[in-house]
Amino acid sequence: MGALRPFHLAIPVDDLAAADAFYSEAMGCAHGRRSERWIDFDFFGHQLVVHLAPEDCRAASTNPVDGEAVPARHFGVVLDREDWTALAARLKASGVPFIIEPGVRFEGEPGEQGTFFVRDPAGNALEFKYFDDPAQLFAV
């Protein structure tokens, strides 16, 4: 497998102005192209596009994972610990509520990771992780 390539993800939102404020101001993502119905963001080097589609916005159901109710439909990125900590602090300072507070999951087990979850204003769930040992990303 070659070098990691950026992904492209398009998600529905019900309010472009609220999505813009969340992703650009609270998350710190730079803008790309935009129209009256969508906005591109640089999401940690990946292309995230929010599309105005209110009929497609709904909260995801959850599954139990390590004692937490994890949204079944979610996306996010794996950061290094320093960037993960800085993002959690930035979101907290912006008043973004956590679905699952920053903490360590699977402590002492394969796949040990720092993780937290937030929702954007349209209800899309986002998870951010770090691994002290990146080899643990796919550990079983």
Buried (B, 14 or more C-beta within 10 A) or exposed (E): EEEEEEEEBEBBBBBBEBBBBBBBEBBBBEEEEBEEEBBBBBBBEBBBBBBBBEEEBEEBEBEEEBEBEBBEEBBBBBBEEEBBBEBBEBBBEBEBEBBBEBBEBBEEEEBBBBBBBBBBBBBBBBBBBBBEEEEBEEEE
